[in-house]
Amino acid sequence: MAKNKKEMIPEERLAAALVPEEEQPYELPDGWKWVHLGGILDVSKKKMEEFTPDTKYVGLENIEKDTGVIRAVNADGIKSTKNVFEAGDILYGKLRPYLNKHGVVEFSGVCSTDILVFKTSPLMENKLINHYFDLPQVISFAVSHSKGINLPRVNAKDILNICVPLPPLSEQQRLVARIESLFAKLDAAKAKVQAVLDAHETRKAALLDEAFRGKLTETLDETSTAEDFLDEIYAVKAQLVKEKKIKKPKRLPSMTDEEKPFEIPNTWRWVRFGDILRIINGDRGKNYPSKKELHEAGDIPFISALNIQDNTIATEHLLYVDEERYNLLRSGKLKKGDLVLCIRGSLGKNGRYPFDRGAIASSLVIIRSYLDNDAMYDYISFYLDSLLFKNEMSKYDNGTAQPNLGAGDLSLFAVPLPPLAEQHEIVAVLDRLLGREEEVRQSAESVLAAIDSMKQSILARAFRGELGA
């Protein structure tokens, strides 16, 4: 009668795990063997239902994507049956395997049942197997064998069926040491580049802050004032009301000194957002398009927060309404150059509208200038990305589970308004300085991608027996 795996000695398990020659992915060096993972590695079935206060717990959220970093939390308050693991085991996230969450754990404890526990093996260095899980073809295998649409999971049986190149144990140990030595150098370089990337948003915020305090244009010889620009806006607004193109806007309260966030130049003025800009809600009544009235192709885009990417409207996932539905809408109709702002959910997400016409979802508002002036739009676009705007949002956000901002509250936001000529200069300076920052960001991301590519190259060479000393 054939022995089961528990009865076999390591050499017998190895012989039973060999992959037939016709199924072997590629040729290996002498002394190496292709084996099925399940022939050399076991999945622990040990469970625990009750935990002491100091028991360490690992959920999927405690395993970092791609890095192998595992952090534990206290199991106090954790309920239901959990898997048990020991130091040296491999923890592998079977839920959403495309996230590539796995690592060799350095402590003992319990984990989510959505995590497979691979025990240490006398045939294979667990650290080497853990590196093997990072190869693209292994991740693709796990993803292709996962089941479930919203919560795809790969089962242990499929993972244990993966073909693995098995070097002699001494070579495994050498490969682990070599991989970790090379990865340590790459990780050190990556940390420095990541620090540059992490500081990008801080540097951008600092530049915008200086811009809205008038610091970037201190040497500008400006003879006009914000009052001149406001008079022009008010004149256009009055004309639109007279021509019955817009309703007479509600009078907003004057700004008190306490509401002014900081000092601005004498030629500037603090104004309310709604004093200088139109805030247009979408049609939220009976004419609002249903899901079945939104189409994957058409001429009139229907914009949601999902479509706002990198301060513009991305065409990916764009849906459309037909002419009939568009004509029924009483408000929320876009025109080229409008700003689109999310006031529910992804609060503050914004972009410039690039198409001739369109309509907005109920989570958005249209920001439209009374003056057809690109500098004004660009200035406000920068304002929407600033820390000042975020601080204003924090004053009015209703604090519910889904962030929510009313159009009426948005109209009260404080805006530092410079003269129009100075707006042009601020936009030009910010375009130049932030353009340089963007080049630095892109360069840093390219370096990070190159480091990740180098790691994949190292692993590919290692598992082909081509990684020298």
Residue pairs with C-beta under 8 A, 6 or more apart in sequence:
3 12
5 13
5 16
5 39
5 42
8 16
10 122
10 123
13 39
13 40
13 123
14 33
14 35
14 39
14 40
14 123
14 166
16 39
17 35
17 36
17 38
17 39
17 40
18 33
18 34
18 35
18 39
19 34
19 35
19 36
19 163
23 34
23 163
24 34
24 163
25 34
25 163
26 464
28 34
28 165
28 464
28 465
29 167
29 465
31 167
31 168
31 171
32 165
32 166
32 167
32 168
32 171
32 465
33 165
33 166
34 163
34 164
34 165
34 166
35 163
35 164
35 166
36 160
36 161
36 162
36 163
36 164
37 129
37 159
37 160
37 161
37 162
37 163
37 164
38 157
38 160
38 161
40 121
40 123
40 124
40 164
40 166
41 118
41 119
41 121
41 123
41 124
41 129
41 160
42 118
42 119
42 121
43 116
43 117
43 118
43 119
43 156
43 160
44 83
44 84
44 85
44 89
44 117
44 118
44 119
46 83
46 84
46 117
47 81
47 82
47 83
47 84
48 55
48 81
48 82
48 83
48 84
48 110
49 80
49 81
49 82
51 57
51 75
51 76
51 78
51 82
51 110
52 75
53 74
53 75
53 76
54 74
55 74
55 75
55 76
55 109
55 110
56 72
56 73
56 74
56 75
56 107
56 108
56 109
56 110
57 72
57 73
57 74
57 75
57 78
57 82
57 109
57 110
57 111
58 70
58 71
58 72
58 73
58 85
58 91
58 105
58 109
58 110
58 111
58 112
58 115
59 73
59 111
59 112
59 115
60 93
60 95
60 101
60 112
60 114
60 115
62 70
62 71
62 72
62 73
63 69
63 70
63 71
63 91
63 93
63 101
63 102
63 103
63 115
64 70
64 71
64 101
65 99
65 100
65 101
66 100
66 134
67 103
68 102
68 103
68 104
68 130
69 103
70 91
70 103
70 105
70 106
72 107
72 109
75 82
75 109
75 110
78 110
81 113
82 110
82 111
82 112
82 113
83 110
83 111
83 112
83 113
83 115
83 116
83 117
84 109
84 110
84 117
85 91
85 105
85 108
85 109
85 110
85 111
85 117
86 108
86 119
86 120
87 105
87 106
87 107
87 108
88 104
88 105
88 106
88 120
88 126
89 104
89 105
89 117
89 118
89 119
89 120
89 126
90 102
90 103
90 104
90 105
90 117
90 118
90 126
90 129
90 130
90 133
91 102
91 103
91 105
91 111
91 115
91 116
91 117
91 118
92 101
92 102
92 115
92 116
92 117
92 118
92 133
92 159
93 99
93 101
93 102
93 114
93 115
93 116
94 114
94 115
94 116
94 153
94 154
94 155
94 156
94 159
95 114
95 151
95 152
95 153
96 146
96 151
96 152
96 153
97 139
97 142
97 143
97 146
97 152
97 153
97 154
98 139
98 142
98 143
98 152
100 133
100 134
100 139
102 130
102 133
103 130
104 126
104 127
104 130
111 117
114 153
116 156
116 159
118 126
118 129
120 126
121 129
123 166
123 169
124 164
124 166
124 172
125 169
125 172
125 173
125 175
125 176
127 176
127 180
128 172
128 175
128 176
128 179
129 164
131 176
131 179
131 459
131 462
132 138
132 164
132 459
132 463
133 139
134 455
134 456
134 459
135 456
135 459
135 460
135 463
136 456
138 162
141 158
141 162
142 154
142 158
142 159
143 152
143 154
145 154
145 155
145 158
146 152
146 153
146 154
147 153
147 154
147 155
165 463
165 464
165 465
166 172
167 175
167 465
171 465
174 469
175 462
175 467
178 462
178 467
178 469
179 458
179 459
179 462
179 467
182 458
183 455
183 458
186 451
186 454
186 455
189 447
189 451
190 448
190 451
193 444
193 447
193 448
193 451
194 444
194 448
196 440
196 444
197 441
197 444
197 445
197 448
200 437
200 440
200 441
200 444
203 437
204 385
204 434
204 437
205 386
205 387
207 216
207 430
207 433
207 434
207 437
208 382
208 385
208 386
208 387
208 388
208 430
209 386
209 387
209 388
210 216
211 217
211 382
211 426
211 429
211 430
212 264
212 383
212 386
212 388
212 416
213 262
213 263
213 264
213 416
214 264
214 265
214 268
214 416
214 418
214 422
216 426
216 429
216 430
216 433
217 418
217 422
217 425
217 426
217 429
218 265
220 421
220 422
220 425
222 267
222 418
222 419
222 421
222 422
224 267
224 419
224 420
224 421
225 267
225 269
225 419
226 267
226 268
226 269
226 271
226 417
226 418
226 419
227 269
228 419
228 420
229 417
229 419
229 420
230 269
230 271
230 275
230 276
230 417
232 371
232 420
233 275
233 276
233 370
233 371
236 370
236 371
237 246
237 249
237 370
240 246
240 370
241 247
241 248
241 249
246 278
249 274
250 274
250 411
252 272
252 274
252 275
252 411
252 412
253 272
253 412
255 270
255 271
255 272
255 414
259 270
259 414
260 270
260 414
261 388
261 391
261 414
264 270
264 416
264 418
265 418
267 418
267 419
267 422
268 416
268 417
268 418
268 419
268 422
269 416
269 417
270 414
270 415
270 416
270 417
271 414
271 415
271 417
272 411
272 412
272 413
272 414
272 415
273 279
273 410
273 411
273 412
273 413
273 414
273 415
274 410
274 411
274 412
276 369
276 370
276 415
276 417
277 367
277 368
277 369
277 370
277 380
278 366
278 367
278 368
278 369
278 370
279 365
279 366
279 367
279 407
279 410
279 411
280 331
280 332
280 365
280 366
280 367
280 368
281 331
281 332
281 365
281 407
282 288
282 329
282 331
282 332
282 359
282 360
282 361
282 362
282 364
282 365
282 366
283 329
283 330
283 331
283 332
283 359
284 362
285 330
287 325
287 328
287 329
287 330
288 329
288 362
289 302
289 321
289 325
289 359
293 321
293 322
293 325
294 302
294 319
294 320
294 321
295 319
295 320
295 321
295 322
296 319
296 320
297 320
298 320
298 321
298 322
299 320
299 323
300 320
300 321
300 322
300 323
300 326
300 357
300 358
300 359
301 307
301 313
301 318
301 319
301 320
301 334
301 355
301 358
301 359
302 319
302 320
302 321
302 358
302 359
302 360
302 361
303 313
303 318
303 334
303 340
303 353
303 358
303 359
303 360
303 361
303 364
304 319
304 360
304 361
304 363
304 364
305 342
305 345
305 346
305 349
305 361
305 363
305 364
306 317
307 313
307 314
307 317
307 318
308 314
308 340
308 342
308 346
308 349
308 350
308 351
309 316
309 351
310 351
311 350
311 351
311 352
311 381
311 385
312 351
312 352
312 354
313 340
313 351
313 352
313 353
313 354
313 355
321 359
326 333
326 357
326 359
329 359
332 359
332 360
332 364
332 366
333 357
333 358
333 359
334 340
334 353
334 355
334 357
334 358
334 359
334 360
334 366
335 353
335 356
335 357
335 368
336 353
336 354
336 355
336 356
336 357
337 352
337 353
337 372
337 374
337 377
338 352
338 353
338 366
338 367
338 368
339 350
339 351
339 352
339 353
339 366
339 367
339 368
339 377
339 380
339 381
339 384
340 350
340 351
340 352
340 353
340 360
340 364
340 365
340 366
340 367
341 348
341 349
341 350
341 364
341 365
341 366
341 367
341 384
341 410
342 348
342 349
342 350
342 363
342 364
343 363
343 364
343 365
343 404
343 405
343 406
343 407
343 410
344 362
344 363
344 402
344 403
344 404
344 405
345 363
345 402
345 403
346 363
347 393
347 397
347 403
347 404
347 405
348 384
348 389
348 390
348 393
350 367
350 381
350 384
350 385
352 377
352 381
360 366
365 407
365 410
367 380
367 384
369 376
369 377
369 380
373 420
375 420
375 423
375 424
375 427
376 420
376 423
378 423
378 427
378 431
379 418
379 423
379 426
379 427
380 415
382 426
382 427
382 430
383 389
383 415
388 414
388 416
389 413
392 413
392 414
393 405
396 405
396 406
396 409
396 410
396 412
396 413
397 403
397 404
397 405
398 404
398 405
398 406
418 426
458 467
461 467
